[in-house]
Amino acid sequence: MPLLTAFNRQCQTTPDTIAFIDGDRQLSYRQAGQLACRLGACLMHGQVPRPRVIIALERGIDAAIAILAALNAGACYIPLDLKNPPNRLNYIIADADAQTIIGKGRRPDWLEAPVPWLDIGHPPLAENAGPPAITADDAPAAILYTSGSTGMPKGVVLSHRAMRNFADWAAVTFKISTTDTIASLAPFHFDLSVFDLFSSLSVGATVNFVPSNLTLSPSRLTAWLAQHRISIFYTVPSLLSFIALKGNLPTPPLPHLKTVLFAGEVFPARQLQTLCGLLPATNFYNLYGPTETNVCCYWPVERERLQSGHPIPIGHPACGAILQIDGTTGELIVHSANNLSGYWQQGKLRPALTTDNGYRTGDKVSLNGQGEYCYHGRLDRMLKCSGHRVEPAEIETVILQHPEVLSCAVVGITDSTSGQRPAAAIVLKPDATLEQIVKPVKQQLPAYMHPCKFIALGSMPCLANGKTDYGALQQLLENS
């Protein structure tokens, strides 16, 4: 069953219900469905195959309609983070081997690839919108690009089956209905957005896009949540911690907010305990899973078990997943209908699963006395920064491109608000300075990948086997 089957049904059964709110603009399910069909017809115009469509739009109604249009046309969507530097955006477009880019206004100057540009504000006239394209369950629905261990971004390919399996599970588990208003804050290149769009639209709920500037002002954000009668909010712990500390929650505290979901990074128990105390009538859920599995584990927060200094569990299998723990390494292996189809690299689908279709997460876990899964960090060097996956190798690749750099290493150091931040140790050529390095490095990386600290060393600390001593580097950078 295609991912949009439930949304298209809602367009027929609840056509006048509001589907999207974006500031002063709103669309009913009927209007959203009509716009998606018309734009989708433009993608199919002339019967030119367009299996992969880039979404070059900021989070909001236009981007949502573009995504629905791509899926209606039988294509998969590839959302860009337009805050990324041009070199990264152009790499993703070329790597995806996309056939169309949906944007707004004229073709941007940064765009290098000769890919057709479709202005969503002035789409060409299509002869006939027609019915949505029939799409196979295992066909790609989305490619979400994440930081790659090879030094370049890589695309996680998610099928219609994988995304629908999660969307349906979440809609049932969290009892979403037509009376709910969902606060949508996750960028569409972030897997949290699968909930915002597809769990919500499958049951006729209203999606209200949170203004981006509110993330810097927690008191204004909580006022917005109250004003718009938000009932469900899915976001990252770092933002919720910010609300707990400086949100100036009203009295009564957000009476319509029945459910808060969080994922993407560890939520310190002390800060979660504070927030639970401020919102006593709200249910909290810890959702766990890499982009490759979406959510494979979840824990309904039990307030009485929250203790400062004691990590919260990631809980029980979600979405029908079967979980295994590698007896040697403690690595979590996931078997789930949510699992990715593979990685998209250089215009081709690359395998990513084990021979029995399991996904090795690279996360170390254990079972506690209550039979709940507990997270113990990464087995590799990957970092989680404000919900974003960051591979140190990608940052190192950019740093090593500078001619004044002899060697470098990137590690994660503790950050009180976002869990981890990358930090860089660099060995420079004689007479070179860090000032020559920092600005060009930051210009080539998205903001969440910027090292929060740079230090220059005469040489890298090494283990007895000659490999870089990342433990010593982390201690040095934490204390410098």
C-alpha positions as CSV (number, residue, x, y, z in Angstrom):
1,M,0.0,0.0,0.0
2,P,1.5,3.4,-1.0
3,L,2.5,5.8,1.8
4,L,-0.1,8.4,0.8
5,T,-3.1,6.0,0.8
6,A,-4.4,7.1,4.2
7,F,-3.8,10.8,3.4
8,N,-5.7,10.5,0.1
9,R,-8.6,8.8,2.0
10,Q,-8.7,11.7,4.5
11,C,-9.0,14.1,1.6
12,Q,-12.3,12.3,0.7
13,T,-13.7,11.7,4.2
14,T,-12.7,14.9,6.0
15,P,-12.1,17.3,3.2
16,D,-12.9,20.5,5.2
17,T,-10.7,19.7,8.2
18,I,-7.5,21.8,8.3
19,A,-4.5,19.9,7.2
20,F,-1.8,22.5,7.5
21,I,-1.3,25.8,9.2
22,D,1.8,27.9,8.5
23,G,1.6,31.4,10.1
24,D,-1.4,33.1,8.5
25,R,-1.8,30.5,5.8
26,Q,-3.8,27.4,6.1
27,L,-5.1,24.6,3.8
28,S,-7.9,22.1,4.2
29,Y,-7.4,18.4,3.3
30,R,-9.3,19.0,0.1
31,Q,-7.1,22.0,-0.8
32,A,-3.8,20.2,0.1
33,G,-4.9,17.1,-1.9
34,Q,-5.8,19.2,-5.0
35,L,-2.5,21.1,-4.9
36,A,-0.5,18.0,-4.5
37,C,-2.2,16.3,-7.4
38,R,-1.7,19.3,-9.7
39,L,1.9,19.6,-8.9
40,G,2.3,15.9,-9.1
41,A,0.8,16.0,-12.6
42,C,3.5,18.6,-13.6
43,L,6.2,16.0,-12.5
44,M,4.5,13.4,-14.7
45,H,4.0,15.8,-17.7
46,G,5.4,14.4,-20.9
47,Q,5.8,10.9,-19.3
48,V,9.4,11.7,-18.6
49,P,10.5,9.4,-15.7
50,R,11.3,11.4,-12.6
51,P,12.0,8.7,-9.9
52,R,13.9,11.1,-7.6
53,V,12.8,14.7,-6.9
54,I,14.8,17.2,-4.8
55,I,12.8,19.4,-2.4
56,A,14.7,22.7,-2.2
57,L,12.2,24.5,0.1
58,E,12.2,25.6,3.7
59,R,10.0,23.7,6.1
60,G,6.4,24.7,5.7
61,I,3.3,24.3,3.6
62,D,5.1,24.6,0.2
63,A,7.6,22.0,1.1
64,A,4.9,19.6,2.4
65,I,2.9,20.0,-0.8
66,A,6.0,19.3,-2.9
67,I,6.7,16.1,-0.9
68,L,3.1,15.0,-1.3
69,A,3.3,15.8,-5.0
70,A,6.4,13.8,-5.5
71,L,4.9,10.8,-3.8
72,N,1.6,11.2,-5.8
73,A,3.7,11.2,-9.0
74,G,5.3,7.9,-8.0
75,A,8.7,9.5,-7.2
76,C,10.7,9.5,-4.0
77,Y,11.5,12.9,-2.4
78,I,15.0,14.1,-1.3
79,P,14.7,17.1,1.0
80,L,17.6,19.5,1.2
81,D,18.7,21.5,4.3
82,L,19.1,24.9,2.6
83,K,21.2,26.1,5.5
84,N,24.0,23.8,4.3
85,P,26.9,25.3,2.4
86,P,26.5,25.2,-1.5
87,N,29.3,22.6,-1.9
88,R,27.3,20.1,0.3
89,L,24.0,20.9,-1.4
90,N,25.5,20.4,-4.9
91,Y,27.2,17.1,-3.8
92,I,23.8,15.7,-2.6
93,I,22.0,16.8,-5.8
94,A,24.7,15.1,-8.0
95,D,24.9,12.0,-5.8
96,A,21.1,11.6,-5.8
97,D,21.1,11.7,-9.6
98,A,17.8,13.6,-9.3
99,Q,15.6,14.4,-12.3
100,T,13.8,17.5,-10.9
101,I,14.3,20.1,-8.3
102,I,11.2,21.8,-6.7
103,G,12.0,25.2,-5.3
104,K,10.6,28.7,-5.1
105,G,11.3,31.6,-7.4
106,R,14.1,31.6,-9.9
107,R,16.9,29.1,-10.1
108,P,19.4,29.9,-7.4
109,D,23.0,31.0,-8.2
110,W,24.5,28.3,-6.1
111,L,23.0,25.4,-8.1
112,E,25.6,23.9,-10.4
113,A,23.8,20.7,-11.6
114,P,21.9,21.0,-14.9
115,V,18.8,19.6,-13.3
116,P,15.4,21.0,-14.3
117,W,14.0,23.6,-11.8
118,L,10.3,23.7,-11.0
119,D,9.1,26.9,-9.4
120,I,6.3,25.8,-7.0
121,G,4.9,29.4,-7.1
122,H,4.4,29.2,-10.9
123,P,4.2,25.5,-12.0
124,P,3.5,24.7,-15.6
125,L,0.0,23.8,-16.6
126,A,-0.5,20.0,-16.7
127,E,-3.1,18.5,-19.0
128,N,-4.8,16.3,-16.3
129,A,-4.0,15.9,-12.7
130,G,-5.3,12.3,-12.8
131,P,-5.2,9.8,-10.0
132,P,-2.0,9.3,-7.8
133,A,0.5,6.9,-9.3
134,I,0.4,3.3,-8.1
135,T,3.6,2.6,-6.1
136,A,5.0,-0.7,-4.9
137,D,5.5,-1.2,-1.2
138,D,9.2,-1.7,-1.6
139,A,9.7,1.4,-3.9
140,P,11.7,4.2,-2.4
141,A,9.6,7.0,-0.8
142,A,12.4,9.2,0.6
143,I,16.1,9.5,0.6
144,L,17.3,11.3,3.7
145,Y,21.0,12.4,3.6
146,T,23.0,12.1,6.8
147,S,26.6,12.6,7.7
148,G,28.8,9.8,6.3
149,S,31.7,7.9,7.8
150,T,33.4,8.0,4.3
151,G,33.8,11.7,4.6
152,M,30.8,12.6,2.4
153,P,27.0,12.6,3.1
154,K,25.2,9.4,2.3
155,G,21.5,8.9,1.6
156,V,19.3,6.6,3.7
157,V,16.7,5.1,1.3
158,L,13.3,4.5,3.0
159,S,10.6,2.5,1.2
160,H,6.8,3.2,1.3
161,R,6.5,0.1,3.5
162,A,9.1,1.3,6.0
163,M,7.6,4.8,6.4
164,R,4.0,3.6,6.5
165,N,4.8,1.0,9.1
166,F,6.2,3.6,11.4
167,A,3.5,6.2,10.6
168,D,0.7,3.7,11.3
169,W,2.3,2.4,14.5
170,A,2.8,6.0,15.9
171,A,-0.8,7.1,15.0
172,V,-2.2,4.1,17.0
173,T,0.3,4.1,19.9
174,F,-0.1,7.8,20.6
175,K,-3.8,7.9,19.8
176,I,-3.7,10.6,17.2
177,S,-7.1,11.7,15.9
178,T,-8.8,14.5,13.9
179,T,-9.0,16.6,17.0
180,D,-5.2,16.8,17.4
181,T,-3.0,19.7,16.4
182,I,0.6,18.6,15.9
183,A,3.5,21.1,16.3
184,S,5.9,20.5,13.4
185,L,9.4,21.7,14.0
186,A,11.6,18.9,12.5
187,P,13.2,19.8,9.2
188,F,12.1,17.5,6.4
189,H,15.6,16.1,6.0
190,F,15.3,14.9,9.6
191,D,13.5,11.5,10.2
192,L,11.4,13.0,13.0
193,S,9.4,14.7,10.2
194,V,8.0,11.3,9.1
195,F,5.8,11.5,12.2
196,D,4.9,15.1,11.7
197,L,3.7,14.6,8.1
198,F,2.6,11.0,7.7
199,S,1.3,9.9,11.1
200,S,-0.7,13.1,11.4
201,L,-2.1,13.2,7.9
202,S,-3.0,9.5,8.0
203,V,-5.7,10.2,10.6
204,G,-6.9,13.7,9.7
205,A,-5.0,15.7,12.3
206,T,-3.8,19.3,11.8
207,V,-0.1,20.0,11.3
208,N,0.9,23.5,12.5
209,F,4.5,24.5,11.5
210,V,6.4,26.1,14.4
211,P,8.1,29.4,13.3
212,S,11.8,28.8,13.2
213,N,12.8,31.8,15.2
214,L,11.0,30.5,18.3
215,T,13.7,27.9,18.9
216,L,15.9,30.7,20.2
217,S,13.3,31.9,22.6
218,P,11.8,29.2,24.8
219,S,9.3,31.5,26.6
220,R,7.9,32.6,23.2
221,L,7.8,29.0,22.0
222,T,5.8,27.9,25.1
223,A,3.4,30.9,24.5
224,W,3.0,29.7,20.9
225,L,2.3,26.2,22.0
226,A,-0.4,27.5,24.3
227,Q,-1.9,30.0,21.8
228,H,-2.3,27.3,19.1
229,R,-3.6,24.6,21.4
230,I,-0.9,22.2,20.5
231,S,-1.7,18.6,21.7
232,I,1.3,16.7,20.4
233,F,4.9,17.8,20.1
234,Y,7.8,15.7,18.8
235,T,11.3,17.2,19.1
236,V,14.8,16.8,20.5
237,P,15.8,16.7,24.2
238,S,18.1,19.7,23.8
239,L,15.1,22.0,23.0
240,L,13.0,20.5,25.7
241,S,15.8,21.1,28.2
242,F,15.9,24.7,27.1
243,I,12.1,24.9,27.7
244,A,12.5,23.3,31.2
245,L,15.2,25.9,32.1
246,K,13.9,29.1,30.5
247,G,10.4,28.3,29.1
248,N,8.5,30.5,31.6
249,L,5.6,28.0,31.4
250,P,2.2,29.5,31.9
251,T,-0.4,28.6,34.6
252,P,-2.1,26.3,33.9
253,P,0.9,24.9,32.0
254,L,-0.1,24.1,28.4
255,P,-3.5,22.4,29.2
256,H,-3.9,21.1,25.6
257,L,-0.5,19.4,25.4
258,K,-1.3,15.8,26.1
259,T,1.8,14.1,24.5
260,V,5.5,15.0,24.1
261,L,7.7,12.7,22.2
262,F,11.5,13.1,22.1
263,A,14.3,11.4,20.2
264,G,17.7,12.0,18.6
265,E,19.9,12.2,21.6
266,V,20.1,11.4,25.3
267,F,17.8,13.3,27.6
268,P,19.5,13.8,31.0
269,A,17.2,12.5,33.7
270,R,17.5,15.6,35.9
271,Q,16.3,17.9,33.1
272,L,13.5,15.5,32.1
273,Q,12.4,15.3,35.7
274,T,12.2,19.1,35.9
275,L,10.1,19.2,32.7
276,C,7.8,16.4,33.9
277,G,7.2,18.4,37.1
278,L,6.4,21.5,35.1
279,L,3.9,19.6,32.9
280,P,2.2,17.1,35.2
281,A,-0.7,16.3,32.9
282,T,1.5,15.6,29.8
283,N,2.6,12.1,28.8
284,F,6.3,11.8,27.8
285,Y,7.8,9.2,25.5
286,N,11.5,8.5,24.8
287,L,11.8,7.2,21.2
288,Y,15.0,5.6,20.0
289,G,16.3,4.6,16.6
290,P,18.8,5.7,14.0
291,T,17.5,7.1,10.7
292,E,18.1,3.7,9.2
293,T,15.3,2.2,11.4
294,N,13.3,5.3,12.3
295,V,11.9,4.3,15.8
296,C,12.7,0.7,16.8
297,C,12.4,1.2,20.6
298,Y,10.3,3.4,22.9
299,W,9.8,4.1,26.6
300,P,6.7,5.7,28.2
301,V,8.3,7.9,30.8
302,E,7.6,6.7,34.4
303,R,8.1,9.8,36.5
304,E,8.6,7.9,39.7
305,R,11.7,6.2,38.2
306,L,13.5,9.4,37.1
307,Q,16.7,10.0,39.2
308,S,19.4,12.5,38.6
309,G,22.5,10.8,37.2
310,H,20.6,7.6,36.2
311,P,20.2,7.3,32.4
312,I,16.6,6.7,31.3
313,P,16.0,3.4,29.3
314,I,15.2,3.4,25.6
315,G,12.5,0.8,26.5
316,H,10.7,-1.8,24.5
317,P,10.6,-2.8,20.9
318,A,8.5,-0.5,18.7
319,C,6.8,-0.9,15.3
320,G,6.8,-4.7,15.5
321,A,10.6,-4.8,15.6
322,I,12.6,-7.8,16.7
323,L,15.7,-6.8,18.6
324,Q,18.9,-8.7,19.2
325,I,22.0,-7.9,21.2
326,D,25.4,-9.1,19.8
327,G,26.8,-11.3,22.6
328,T,30.3,-10.2,21.9
329,T,30.1,-6.5,21.4
330,G,26.7,-5.6,22.9
331,E,25.6,-4.0,19.6
332,L,21.9,-3.7,19.0
333,I,20.7,-5.4,15.8
334,V,17.2,-4.5,14.5
335,H,14.9,-6.6,12.4
336,S,11.9,-4.4,11.4
337,A,9.6,-3.4,8.5
338,N,11.0,0.1,9.3
339,N,14.5,-0.8,8.1
340,L,16.1,1.1,5.3
341,S,16.3,-0.4,1.8
342,G,20.0,0.5,1.6
343,Y,22.2,3.6,1.1
344,W,22.0,5.7,-2.0
345,Q,25.5,6.6,-3.2
346,Q,26.6,7.8,-6.6
347,G,23.3,7.2,-8.2
348,K,23.0,3.6,-7.0
349,L,21.4,1.7,-4.1
350,R,24.0,0.0,-1.9
351,P,23.1,-2.8,0.5
352,A,23.1,-2.0,4.2
353,L,21.4,-4.9,5.9
354,T,22.7,-8.3,7.1
355,T,22.0,-11.5,5.2
356,D,18.9,-12.0,7.3
357,N,17.8,-8.3,6.8
358,G,18.9,-7.0,10.2
359,Y,20.4,-3.6,10.7
360,R,23.5,-3.3,12.9
361,T,23.0,0.1,14.7
362,G,26.6,0.6,16.0
363,D,25.0,1.3,19.4
364,K,25.9,-0.6,22.5
365,V,22.8,-1.7,24.6
366,S,21.9,-4.0,27.5
367,L,18.7,-5.2,29.1
368,N,17.8,-4.1,32.6
369,G,15.9,-6.0,35.4
370,Q,12.6,-4.8,33.9
371,G,13.4,-6.2,30.5
372,E,13.9,-2.8,29.0
373,Y,16.7,-1.9,26.6
374,C,19.3,0.6,27.9
375,Y,21.6,2.7,25.7
376,H,25.4,2.8,26.5
377,G,26.8,4.9,23.7
378,R,28.4,4.2,20.3
379,L,30.8,1.4,19.4
380,D,32.3,3.7,16.7
381,R,33.1,7.4,16.6
382,M,29.7,8.8,15.4
383,L,28.3,11.7,17.4
384,K,24.8,13.0,18.1
385,C,24.6,16.8,18.1
386,S,21.2,18.4,18.8
387,G,19.6,15.3,17.3
388,H,21.8,15.4,14.2
389,R,24.1,12.5,13.3
390,V,27.6,13.7,12.9
391,E,30.5,11.5,11.5
392,P,33.8,13.0,12.6
393,A,35.4,11.6,9.4
394,E,33.3,14.1,7.4
395,I,34.6,17.0,9.4
396,E,38.2,15.6,9.2
397,T,37.9,15.4,5.4
398,V,37.0,19.1,5.2
399,I,39.8,20.1,7.6
400,L,42.4,18.0,5.7
401,Q,41.6,19.8,2.5
402,H,43.3,22.9,3.9
403,P,47.0,23.0,2.6
404,E,48.3,24.2,6.0
405,V,47.0,21.1,7.8
406,L,49.3,18.1,8.3
407,S,46.9,15.9,10.3
408,C,43.7,16.3,12.4
409,A,41.3,14.4,14.6
410,V,37.7,15.2,15.6
411,V,36.1,13.9,18.8
412,G,32.9,14.7,20.7
413,I,33.0,16.6,23.9
414,T,30.2,17.1,26.5
415,D,27.8,20.0,26.0
416,S,25.3,20.8,28.7
417,T,22.4,21.6,26.3
418,S,23.0,19.5,23.2
419,G,24.7,16.4,24.6
420,Q,27.7,16.4,22.4
421,R,29.6,18.8,20.2
422,P,32.5,18.1,17.8
423,A,35.9,19.5,18.7
424,A,39.0,19.4,16.5
425,A,42.7,18.9,17.2
426,I,45.0,19.9,14.4
427,V,48.7,19.6,13.6
428,L,49.7,22.5,11.4
429,K,52.6,23.2,9.1
430,P,55.3,25.5,10.5
431,D,54.2,29.1,10.8
432,A,50.5,28.3,10.1
433,T,47.9,29.5,12.5
434,L,44.4,28.2,13.5
435,E,42.9,31.5,12.4
436,Q,43.8,30.5,8.8
437,I,41.9,27.2,9.2
438,V,38.7,28.0,11.3
439,K,36.8,30.2,8.9
440,P,37.2,28.2,5.7
441,V,36.3,25.0,7.5
442,K,33.1,26.5,8.9
443,Q,32.1,27.8,5.5
444,Q,32.1,24.2,4.1
445,L,30.1,22.6,6.9
446,P,26.5,22.9,8.1
447,A,26.3,24.8,11.4
448,Y,25.6,21.7,13.6
449,M,28.9,20.2,12.3
450,H,31.0,23.2,13.3
451,P,33.7,22.2,15.8
452,C,33.0,24.1,19.0
453,K,36.7,24.1,19.8
454,F,39.9,24.0,17.8
455,I,43.3,23.3,19.3
456,A,46.8,23.1,17.6
457,L,49.1,20.3,18.6
458,G,52.7,19.6,17.8
459,S,51.7,15.9,17.1
460,M,48.8,13.6,17.7
461,P,48.8,11.4,20.8
462,C,49.1,7.8,19.8
463,L,48.4,4.4,21.3
464,A,51.1,1.7,21.5
465,N,50.0,0.4,18.1
466,G,50.5,3.7,16.4
467,K,46.8,4.6,16.0
468,T,45.4,7.9,17.2
469,D,44.5,7.9,20.9
470,Y,41.0,9.4,20.7
471,G,40.5,9.0,24.5
472,A,43.5,11.2,25.3
473,L,42.3,13.7,22.7
474,Q,38.9,13.9,24.2
475,Q,40.2,14.4,27.7
476,L,42.6,17.2,26.3
477,L,39.8,18.9,24.5
478,E,37.3,18.6,27.4
479,N,39.8,20.3,29.7
480,S,41.3,22.9,27.4
